[in-house]
């Protein structure tokens, strides 16, 4: 066999299609059984959305909810 025909696992992994951030995270969660990370990230995401919306014209409407 020539050297071109022999590909290492590393070379094969480099030629695969890259996953998006969400797909990569879901693969990590399922493989490592870290299900407790999902609610933490959802809460952090919601807080981030509130911070962004609080600095826009929707801020006064959000503040009335609390």
Protein Blocks (a to p, Z undefined) as FASTA:
>chain_A
ZZklpccfklmmmmpccddfklmmmmmmmmnopaklmmmmmmmmmmmmmmmmmmmmklmm
mmmmZZ
